[in-house]
Amino acid sequence: MTELTRALDLSGVFANGTLGGVLARASRLDLFGFLVLGIVSGLGGGILRAPCCSTARPWP
């Protein structure tokens, strides 16, 4: 994986996590809900993106 694609991949994970945080803020969730929604949306987007792009699995 080149440095450019790695940077784009990580920026996509960051953007999905930020979007999860924005949705948690709009739903007026507490800190725990904010963190869970941000982490799940960030990592979930990365896990779902890998098979769609025909790249390697994100787990061993």
mmJSON file of the N, C-alpha and C atoms, coordinates in Angstrom:
{"data_MODEL":{"atom_site":{
"group_PDB":["ATOM","ATOM","ATOM","ATOM","ATOM","ATOM","ATOM","ATOM","ATOM","ATOM","ATOM","ATOM","ATOM","ATOM","ATOM","ATOM","ATOM","ATOM","ATOM","ATOM","ATOM","ATOM","ATOM","ATOM","ATOM","ATOM","ATOM","ATOM","ATOM","ATOM","ATOM","ATOM","ATOM","ATOM","ATOM","ATOM","ATOM","ATOM","ATOM","ATOM","ATOM","ATOM","ATOM","ATOM","ATOM","ATOM","ATOM","ATOM","ATOM","ATOM","ATOM","ATOM","ATOM","ATOM","ATOM","ATOM","ATOM","ATOM","ATOM","ATOM","ATOM","ATOM","ATOM","ATOM","ATOM","ATOM","ATOM","ATOM","ATOM","ATOM","ATOM","ATOM","ATOM","ATOM","ATOM","ATOM","ATOM","ATOM","ATOM","ATOM","ATOM","ATOM","ATOM","ATOM","ATOM","ATOM","ATOM","ATOM","ATOM","ATOM","ATOM","ATOM","ATOM","ATOM","ATOM","ATOM","ATOM","ATOM","ATOM","ATOM","ATOM","ATOM","ATOM","ATOM","ATOM","ATOM","ATOM","ATOM","ATOM","ATOM","ATOM","ATOM","ATOM","ATOM","ATOM","ATOM","ATOM","ATOM","ATOM","ATOM","ATOM","ATOM","ATOM","ATOM","ATOM","ATOM","ATOM","ATOM","ATOM","ATOM","ATOM","ATOM","ATOM","ATOM","ATOM","ATOM","ATOM","ATOM","ATOM","ATOM","ATOM","ATOM","ATOM","ATOM","ATOM","ATOM","ATOM","ATOM","ATOM","ATOM","ATOM","ATOM","ATOM","ATOM","ATOM","ATOM","ATOM","ATOM","ATOM","ATOM","ATOM","ATOM","ATOM","ATOM","ATOM","ATOM","ATOM","ATOM","ATOM","ATOM","ATOM","ATOM","ATOM","ATOM","ATOM","ATOM","ATOM","ATOM","ATOM","ATOM"],
"id":[1,2,3,4,5,6,7,8,9,10,11,12,13,14,15,16,17,18,19,20,21,22,23,24,25,26,27,28,29,30,31,32,33,34,35,36,37,38,39,40,41,42,43,44,45,46,47,48,49,50,51,52,53,54,55,56,57,58,59,60,61,62,63,64,65,66,67,68,69,70,71,72,73,74,75,76,77,78,79,80,81,82,83,84,85,86,87,88,89,90,91,92,93,94,95,96,97,98,99,100,101,102,103,104,105,106,107,108,109,110,111,112,113,114,115,116,117,118,119,120,121,122,123,124,125,126,127,128,129,130,131,132,133,134,135,136,137,138,139,140,141,142,143,144,145,146,147,148,149,150,151,152,153,154,155,156,157,158,159,160,161,162,163,164,165,166,167,168,169,170,171,172,173,174,175,176,177,178,179,180],
"type_symbol":["N","C","C","N","C","C","N","C","C","N","C","C","N","C","C","N","C","C","N","C","C","N","C","C","N","C","C","N","C","C","N","C","C","N","C","C","N","C","C","N","C","C","N","C","C","N","C","C","N","C","C","N","C","C","N","C","C","N","C","C","N","C","C","N","C","C","N","C","C","N","C","C","N","C","C","N","C","C","N","C","C","N","C","C","N","C","C","N","C","C","N","C","C","N","C","C","N","C","C","N","C","C","N","C","C","N","C","C","N","C","C","N","C","C","N","C","C","N","C","C","N","C","C","N","C","C","N","C","C","N","C","C","N","C","C","N","C","C","N","C","C","N","C","C","N","C","C","N","C","C","N","C","C","N","C","C","N","C","C","N","C","C","N","C","C","N","C","C","N","C","C","N","C","C","N","C","C","N","C","C"],
"label_atom_id":["N","CA","C","N","CA","C","N","CA","C","N","CA","C","N","CA","C","N","CA","C","N","CA","C","N","CA","C","N","CA","C","N","CA","C","N","CA","C","N","CA","C","N","CA","C","N","CA","C","N","CA","C","N","CA","C","N","CA","C","N","CA","C","N","CA","C","N","CA","C","N","CA","C","N","CA","C","N","CA","C","N","CA","C","N","CA","C","N","CA","C","N","CA","C","N","CA","C","N","CA","C","N","CA","C","N","CA","C","N","CA","C","N","CA","C","N","CA","C","N","CA","C","N","CA","C","N","CA","C","N","CA","C","N","CA","C","N","CA","C","N","CA","C","N","CA","C","N","CA","C","N","CA","C","N","CA","C","N","CA","C","N","CA","C","N","CA","C","N","CA","C","N","CA","C","N","CA","C","N","CA","C","N","CA","C","N","CA","C","N","CA","C","N","CA","C","N","CA","C","N","CA","C","N","CA","C","N","CA","C"],
"label_alt_id":[null,null,null,null,null,null,null,null,null,null,null,null,null,null,null,null,null,null,null,null,null,null,null,null,null,null,null,null,null,null,null,null,null,null,null,null,null,null,null,null,null,null,null,null,null,null,null,null,null,null,null,null,null,null,null,null,null,null,null,null,null,null,null,null,null,null,null,null,null,null,null,null,null,null,null,null,null,null,null,null,null,null,null,null,null,null,null,null,null,null,null,null,null,null,null,null,null,null,null,null,null,null,null,null,null,null,null,null,null,null,null,null,null,null,null,null,null,null,null,null,null,null,null,null,null,null,null,null,null,null,null,null,null,null,null,null,null,null,null,null,null,null,null,null,null,null,null,null,null,null,null,null,null,null,null,null,null,null,null,null,null,null,null,null,null,null,null,null,null,null,null,null,null,null,null,null,null,null,null,null],
"label_comp_id":["MET","MET","MET","THR","THR","THR","GLU","GLU","GLU","LEU","LEU","LEU","THR","THR","THR","ARG","ARG","ARG","ALA","ALA","ALA","LEU","LEU","LEU","ASP","ASP","ASP","LEU","LEU","LEU","SER","SER","SER","GLY","GLY","GLY","VAL","VAL","VAL","PHE","PHE","PHE","ALA","ALA","ALA","ASN","ASN","ASN","GLY","GLY","GLY","THR","THR","THR","LEU","LEU","LEU","GLY","GLY","GLY","GLY","GLY","GLY","VAL","VAL","VAL","LEU","LEU","LEU","ALA","ALA","ALA","ARG","ARG","ARG","ALA","ALA","ALA","SER","SER","SER","ARG","ARG","ARG","LEU","LEU","LEU","ASP","ASP","ASP","LEU","LEU","LEU","PHE","PHE","PHE","GLY","GLY","GLY","PHE","PHE","PHE","LEU","LEU","LEU","VAL","VAL","VAL","LEU","LEU","LEU","GLY","GLY","GLY","ILE","ILE","ILE","VAL","VAL","VAL","SER","SER","SER","GLY","GLY","GLY","LEU","LEU","LEU","GLY","GLY","GLY","GLY","GLY","GLY","GLY","GLY","GLY","ILE","ILE","ILE","LEU","LEU","LEU","ARG","ARG","ARG","ALA","ALA","ALA","PRO","PRO","PRO","CYS","CYS","CYS","CYS","CYS","CYS","SER","SER","SER","THR","THR","THR","ALA","ALA","ALA","ARG","ARG","ARG","PRO","PRO","PRO","TRP","TRP","TRP","PRO","PRO","PRO"],
"label_asym_id":["A","A","A","A","A","A","A","A","A","A","A","A","A","A","A","A","A","A","A","A","A","A","A","A","A","A","A","A","A","A","A","A","A","A","A","A","A","A","A","A","A","A","A","A","A","A","A","A","A","A","A","A","A","A","A","A","A","A","A","A","A","A","A","A","A","A","A","A","A","A","A","A","A","A","A","A","A","A","A","A","A","A","A","A","A","A","A","A","A","A","A","A","A","A","A","A","A","A","A","A","A","A","A","A","A","A","A","A","A","A","A","A","A","A","A","A","A","A","A","A","A","A","A","A","A","A","A","A","A","A","A","A","A","A","A","A","A","A","A","A","A","A","A","A","A","A","A","A","A","A","A","A","A","A","A","A","A","A","A","A","A","A","A","A","A","A","A","A","A","A","A","A","A","A","A","A","A","A","A","A"],
"label_entity_id":["1","1","1","1","1","1","1","1","1","1","1","1","1","1","1","1","1","1","1","1","1","1","1","1","1","1","1","1","1","1","1","1","1","1","1","1","1","1","1","1","1","1","1","1","1","1","1","1","1","1","1","1","1","1","1","1","1","1","1","1","1","1","1","1","1","1","1","1","1","1","1","1","1","1","1","1","1","1","1","1","1","1","1","1","1","1","1","1","1","1","1","1","1","1","1","1","1","1","1","1","1","1","1","1","1","1","1","1","1","1","1","1","1","1","1","1","1","1","1","1","1","1","1","1","1","1","1","1","1","1","1","1","1","1","1","1","1","1","1","1","1","1","1","1","1","1","1","1","1","1","1","1","1","1","1","1","1","1","1","1","1","1","1","1","1","1","1","1","1","1","1","1","1","1","1","1","1","1","1","1"],
"label_seq_id":[1,1,1,2,2,2,3,3,3,4,4,4,5,5,5,6,6,6,7,7,7,8,8,8,9,9,9,10,10,10,11,11,11,12,12,12,13,13,13,14,14,14,15,15,15,16,16,16,17,17,17,18,18,18,19,19,19,20,20,20,21,21,21,22,22,22,23,23,23,24,24,24,25,25,25,26,26,26,27,27,27,28,28,28,29,29,29,30,30,30,31,31,31,32,32,32,33,33,33,34,34,34,35,35,35,36,36,36,37,37,37,38,38,38,39,39,39,40,40,40,41,41,41,42,42,42,43,43,43,44,44,44,45,45,45,46,46,46,47,47,47,48,48,48,49,49,49,50,50,50,51,51,51,52,52,52,53,53,53,54,54,54,55,55,55,56,56,56,57,57,57,58,58,58,59,59,59,60,60,60],
"pdbx_PDB_ins_code":[null,null,null,null,null,null,null,null,null,null,null,null,null,null,null,null,null,null,null,null,null,null,null,null,null,null,null,null,null,null,null,null,null,null,null,null,null,null,null,null,null,null,null,null,null,null,null,null,null,null,null,null,null,null,null,null,null,null,null,null,null,null,null,null,null,null,null,null,null,null,null,null,null,null,null,null,null,null,null,null,null,null,null,null,null,null,null,null,null,null,null,null,null,null,null,null,null,null,null,null,null,null,null,null,null,null,null,null,null,null,null,null,null,null,null,null,null,null,null,null,null,null,null,null,null,null,null,null,null,null,null,null,null,null,null,null,null,null,null,null,null,null,null,null,null,null,null,null,null,null,null,null,null,null,null,null,null,null,null,null,null,null,null,null,null,null,null,null,null,null,null,null,null,null,null,null,null,null,null,null],
"Cartn_x":[0.849,0.0,0.905,0.669,1.507,1.127,1.969,1.734,0.477,0.216,-0.969,-2.25,-2.309,-3.52,-3.692,-2.601,-2.687,-3.22,-2.742,-3.231,-4.707,-5.115,-6.531,-7.389,-6.895,-7.63,-7.799,-6.737,-6.817,-7.666,-7.638,-8.494,-9.961,-10.257,-11.627,-12.112,-11.247,-11.6,-11.837,-10.981,-11.142,-12.451,-12.774,-14.01,-15.236,-15.208,-16.331,-16.465,-15.36,-15.408,-15.945,-15.543,-16.054,-17.55,-17.989,-19.418,-20.201,-19.665,-20.306,-20.385,-19.342,-19.357,-20.388,-20.527,-21.533,-22.94,-23.174,-24.486,-24.753,-23.728,-23.892,-24.203,-23.564,-23.825,-25.253,-25.714,-27.071,-28.109,-27.754,-28.67,-28.554,-27.651,-27.431,-27.028,-26.102,-25.605,-24.541,-24.313,-23.268,-21.896,-20.854,-19.492,-19.3,-19.84,-19.701,-20.365,-21.574,-22.267,-21.536,-20.977,-20.193,-18.992,-18.263,-17.074,-17.435,-18.466,-18.858,-19.301,-20.136,-20.622,-19.491,-18.583,-17.439,-16.519,-16.216,-15.313,-15.966,-17.214,-17.894,-18.044,-18.408,-18.566,-17.217,-16.174,-14.856,-14.287,-14.29,-13.74,-14.665,-15.963,-16.915,-16.807,-16.604,-16.428,-15.184,-14.109,-12.883,-13.023,-13.736,-13.921,-14.819,-15.858,-16.748,-16.12,-15.215,-14.603,-13.615,-12.924,-11.892,-12.432,-13.502,-14.01,-14.6,-15.173,-15.764,-14.693,-13.509,-12.417,-11.507,-11.86,-11.078,-9.658,-9.525,-8.215,-8.167,-7.063,-6.893,-7.86,-8.15,-9.029,-8.369,-9.147,-8.549,-8.144,-8.399,-7.997,-7.122,-6.3,-5.378,-6.055],
"Cartn_y":[-1.164,0.0,1.24,2.12,3.313,4.284,5.243,6.24,7.065,7.342,8.128,7.358,6.092,5.321,5.084,4.923,4.771,6.051,7.19,8.472,8.669,8.312,8.427,7.468,6.272,5.303,5.813,6.294,6.794,8.055,8.897,10.085,9.69,8.615,8.112,7.566,6.849,6.343,7.516,8.528,9.715,10.438,10.553,11.236,10.465,9.133,8.331,8.446,8.46,8.642,10.005,11.015,12.371,12.444,11.815,11.795,11.092,10.004,9.338,10.237,11.022,11.98,13.075,13.535,14.563,14.02,12.783,12.173,11.951,11.581,11.405,12.739,13.792,15.126,15.568,15.287,15.661,14.873,13.631,12.801,13.08,13.991,14.388,13.206,12.372,11.231,11.689,10.886,11.201,10.83,10.977,10.736,9.297,8.345,6.939,6.665,7.156,6.985,7.658,8.837,9.568,8.747,8.183,7.394,6.108,5.416,4.159,4.41,5.397,5.68,6.136,6.941,7.375,6.232,5.358,4.238,3.222,2.9,1.91,2.406,3.66,4.165,4.292,4.675,4.788,3.453,2.491,1.174,0.373,0.508,-0.217,0.182,1.462,1.921,1.332,1.219,0.63,-0.851,-1.555,-2.995,-3.273,-2.471,-2.671,-2.229,-1.245,-0.729,-1.722,-2.493,-3.398,-4.443,-5.18,-6.145,-5.484,-4.313,-3.625,-3.174,-2.872,-2.419,-3.569,-4.781,-5.984,-5.902,-5.363,-5.333,-6.432,-6.543,-7.582,-7.382,-8.481,-8.41,-7.556,-6.818,-5.997,-6.793,-8.095,-8.953,-10.068,-10.698,-11.743,-12.976],
"Cartn_z":[0.0,0.0,0.0,-0.934,-1.002,0.108,0.297,1.347,1.06,-0.211,-0.559,-0.244,-0.625,-0.345,1.147,1.872,3.327,3.961,3.489,4.025,3.696,2.49,2.129,2.961,3.2,4.003,5.434,6.03,7.4,7.497,6.48,6.508,6.377,5.652,5.567,6.903,7.605,8.936,9.884,9.816,10.661,10.336,9.053,8.655,9.135,9.034,9.527,11.036,11.747,13.193,13.581,12.827,13.08,12.81,11.747,11.441,12.553,13.074,14.206,15.418,15.654,16.757,16.558,15.335,15.035,15.262,14.832,15.061,16.545,17.3,18.739,19.403,18.938,19.485,19.168,17.944,17.561,18.355,18.743,19.53,21.029,21.395,22.793,23.666,23.148,23.91,24.897,25.923,26.885,26.306,27.115,26.631,26.173,26.91,26.537,25.185,25.003,23.726,22.589,22.864,21.872,21.427,22.392,22.065,21.33,21.799,21.153,19.72,19.509,18.163,17.245,17.754,16.943,16.567,17.525,17.256,16.325,16.582,15.749,14.316,14.144,12.779,12.069,12.784,12.17,11.761,12.666,12.349,11.456,11.659,10.82,9.367,9.111,7.735,7.099,7.879,7.349,7.076,7.947,7.765,6.566,6.372,5.228,3.916,3.969,2.755,2.15,2.965,2.469,1.486,1.821,0.834,-0.411,-0.245,-1.408,-2.388,-1.89,-2.756,-3.157,-2.792,-3.108,-2.555,-1.357,-0.702,0.334,0.998,1.999,3.163,3.85,5.015,6.093,6.884,7.945,9.171,9.198,10.307,9.752,10.593,10.104,9.584],
"occupancy":[1.0,1.0,1.0,1.0,1.0,1.0,1.0,1.0,1.0,1.0,1.0,1.0,1.0,1.0,1.0,1.0,1.0,1.0,1.0,1.0,1.0,1.0,1.0,1.0,1.0,1.0,1.0,1.0,1.0,1.0,1.0,1.0,1.0,1.0,1.0,1.0,1.0,1.0,1.0,1.0,1.0,1.0,1.0,1.0,1.0,1.0,1.0,1.0,1.0,1.0,1.0,1.0,1.0,1.0,1.0,1.0,1.0,1.0,1.0,1.0,1.0,1.0,1.0,1.0,1.0,1.0,1.0,1.0,1.0,1.0,1.0,1.0,1.0,1.0,1.0,1.0,1.0,1.0,1.0,1.0,1.0,1.0,1.0,1.0,1.0,1.0,1.0,1.0,1.0,1.0,1.0,1.0,1.0,1.0,1.0,1.0,1.0,1.0,1.0,1.0,1.0,1.0,1.0,1.0,1.0,1.0,1.0,1.0,1.0,1.0,1.0,1.0,1.0,1.0,1.0,1.0,1.0,1.0,1.0,1.0,1.0,1.0,1.0,1.0,1.0,1.0,1.0,1.0,1.0,1.0,1.0,1.0,1.0,1.0,1.0,1.0,1.0,1.0,1.0,1.0,1.0,1.0,1.0,1.0,1.0,1.0,1.0,1.0,1.0,1.0,1.0,1.0,1.0,1.0,1.0,1.0,1.0,1.0,1.0,1.0,1.0,1.0,1.0,1.0,1.0,1.0,1.0,1.0,1.0,1.0,1.0,1.0,1.0,1.0,1.0,1.0,1.0,1.0,1.0,1.0],
"B_iso_or_equiv":[0.0,0.0,0.0,0.0,0.0,0.0,0.0,0.0,0.0,0.0,0.0,0.0,0.0,0.0,0.0,0.0,0.0,0.0,0.0,0.0,0.0,0.0,0.0,0.0,0.0,0.0,0.0,0.0,0.0,0.0,0.0,0.0,0.0,0.0,0.0,0.0,0.0,0.0,0.0,0.0,0.0,0.0,0.0,0.0,0.0,0.0,0.0,0.0,0.0,0.0,0.0,0.0,0.0,0.0,0.0,0.0,0.0,0.0,0.0,0.0,0.0,0.0,0.0,0.0,0.0,0.0,0.0,0.0,0.0,0.0,0.0,0.0,0.0,0.0,0.0,0.0,0.0,0.0,0.0,0.0,0.0,0.0,0.0,0.0,0.0,0.0,0.0,0.0,0.0,0.0,0.0,0.0,0.0,0.0,0.0,0.0,0.0,0.0,0.0,0.0,0.0,0.0,0.0,0.0,0.0,0.0,0.0,0.0,0.0,0.0,0.0,0.0,0.0,0.0,0.0,0.0,0.0,0.0,0.0,0.0,0.0,0.0,0.0,0.0,0.0,0.0,0.0,0.0,0.0,0.0,0.0,0.0,0.0,0.0,0.0,0.0,0.0,0.0,0.0,0.0,0.0,0.0,0.0,0.0,0.0,0.0,0.0,0.0,0.0,0.0,0.0,0.0,0.0,0.0,0.0,0.0,0.0,0.0,0.0,0.0,0.0,0.0,0.0,0.0,0.0,0.0,0.0,0.0,0.0,0.0,0.0,0.0,0.0,0.0,0.0,0.0,0.0,0.0,0.0,0.0],
"pdbx_formal_charge":[null,null,null,null,null,null,null,null,null,null,null,null,null,null,null,null,null,null,null,null,null,null,null,null,null,null,null,null,null,null,null,null,null,null,null,null,null,null,null,null,null,null,null,null,null,null,null,null,null,null,null,null,null,null,null,null,null,null,null,null,null,null,null,null,null,null,null,null,null,null,null,null,null,null,null,null,null,null,null,null,null,null,null,null,null,null,null,null,null,null,null,null,null,null,null,null,null,null,null,null,null,null,null,null,null,null,null,null,null,null,null,null,null,null,null,null,null,null,null,null,null,null,null,null,null,null,null,null,null,null,null,null,null,null,null,null,null,null,null,null,null,null,null,null,null,null,null,null,null,null,null,null,null,null,null,null,null,null,null,null,null,null,null,null,null,null,null,null,null,null,null,null,null,null,null,null,null,null,null,null],
"auth_seq_id":[1,1,1,2,2,2,3,3,3,4,4,4,5,5,5,6,6,6,7,7,7,8,8,8,9,9,9,10,10,10,11,11,11,12,12,12,13,13,13,14,14,14,15,15,15,16,16,16,17,17,17,18,18,18,19,19,19,20,20,20,21,21,21,22,22,22,23,23,23,24,24,24,25,25,25,26,26,26,27,27,27,28,28,28,29,29,29,30,30,30,31,31,31,32,32,32,33,33,33,34,34,34,35,35,35,36,36,36,37,37,37,38,38,38,39,39,39,40,40,40,41,41,41,42,42,42,43,43,43,44,44,44,45,45,45,46,46,46,47,47,47,48,48,48,49,49,49,50,50,50,51,51,51,52,52,52,53,53,53,54,54,54,55,55,55,56,56,56,57,57,57,58,58,58,59,59,59,60,60,60],
"auth_comp_id":["MET","MET","MET","THR","THR","THR","GLU","GLU","GLU","LEU","LEU","LEU","THR","THR","THR","ARG","ARG","ARG","ALA","ALA","ALA","LEU","LEU","LEU","ASP","ASP","ASP","LEU","LEU","LEU","SER","SER","SER","GLY","GLY","GLY","VAL","VAL","VAL","PHE","PHE","PHE","ALA","ALA","ALA","ASN","ASN","ASN","GLY","GLY","GLY","THR","THR","THR","LEU","LEU","LEU","GLY","GLY","GLY","GLY","GLY","GLY","VAL","VAL","VAL","LEU","LEU","LEU","ALA","ALA","ALA","ARG","ARG","ARG","ALA","ALA","ALA","SER","SER","SER","ARG","ARG","ARG","LEU","LEU","LEU","ASP","ASP","ASP","LEU","LEU","LEU","PHE","PHE","PHE","GLY","GLY","GLY","PHE","PHE","PHE","LEU","LEU","LEU","VAL","VAL","VAL","LEU","LEU","LEU","GLY","GLY","GLY","ILE","ILE","ILE","VAL","VAL","VAL","SER","SER","SER","GLY","GLY","GLY","LEU","LEU","LEU","GLY","GLY","GLY","GLY","GLY","GLY","GLY","GLY","GLY","ILE","ILE","ILE","LEU","LEU","LEU","ARG","ARG","ARG","ALA","ALA","ALA","PRO","PRO","PRO","CYS","CYS","CYS","CYS","CYS","CYS","SER","SER","SER","THR","THR","THR","ALA","ALA","ALA","ARG","ARG","ARG","PRO","PRO","PRO","TRP","TRP","TRP","PRO","PRO","PRO"],
"auth_asym_id":["A","A","A","A","A","A","A","A","A","A","A","A","A","A","A","A","A","A","A","A","A","A","A","A","A","A","A","A","A","A","A","A","A","A","A","A","A","A","A","A","A","A","A","A","A","A","A","A","A","A","A","A","A","A","A","A","A","A","A","A","A","A","A","A","A","A","A","A","A","A","A","A","A","A","A","A","A","A","A","A","A","A","A","A","A","A","A","A","A","A","A","A","A","A","A","A","A","A","A","A","A","A","A","A","A","A","A","A","A","A","A","A","A","A","A","A","A","A","A","A","A","A","A","A","A","A","A","A","A","A","A","A","A","A","A","A","A","A","A","A","A","A","A","A","A","A","A","A","A","A","A","A","A","A","A","A","A","A","A","A","A","A","A","A","A","A","A","A","A","A","A","A","A","A","A","A","A","A","A","A"],
"auth_atom_id":["N","CA","C","N","CA","C","N","CA","C","N","CA","C","N","CA","C","N","CA","C","N","CA","C","N","CA","C","N","CA","C","N","CA","C","N","CA","C","N","CA","C","N","CA","C","N","CA","C","N","CA","C","N","CA","C","N","CA","C","N","CA","C","N","CA","C","N","CA","C","N","CA","C","N","CA","C","N","CA","C","N","CA","C","N","CA","C","N","CA","C","N","CA","C","N","CA","C","N","CA","C","N","CA","C","N","CA","C","N","CA","C","N","CA","C","N","CA","C","N","CA","C","N","CA","C","N","CA","C","N","CA","C","N","CA","C","N","CA","C","N","CA","C","N","CA","C","N","CA","C","N","CA","C","N","CA","C","N","CA","C","N","CA","C","N","CA","C","N","CA","C","N","CA","C","N","CA","C","N","CA","C","N","CA","C","N","CA","C","N","CA","C","N","CA","C","N","CA","C","N","CA","C","N","CA","C","N","CA","C"],
"pdbx_PDB_model_num":[1,1,1,1,1,1,1,1,1,1,1,1,1,1,1,1,1,1,1,1,1,1,1,1,1,1,1,1,1,1,1,1,1,1,1,1,1,1,1,1,1,1,1,1,1,1,1,1,1,1,1,1,1,1,1,1,1,1,1,1,1,1,1,1,1,1,1,1,1,1,1,1,1,1,1,1,1,1,1,1,1,1,1,1,1,1,1,1,1,1,1,1,1,1,1,1,1,1,1,1,1,1,1,1,1,1,1,1,1,1,1,1,1,1,1,1,1,1,1,1,1,1,1,1,1,1,1,1,1,1,1,1,1,1,1,1,1,1,1,1,1,1,1,1,1,1,1,1,1,1,1,1,1,1,1,1,1,1,1,1,1,1,1,1,1,1,1,1,1,1,1,1,1,1,1,1,1,1,1,1]
}}}
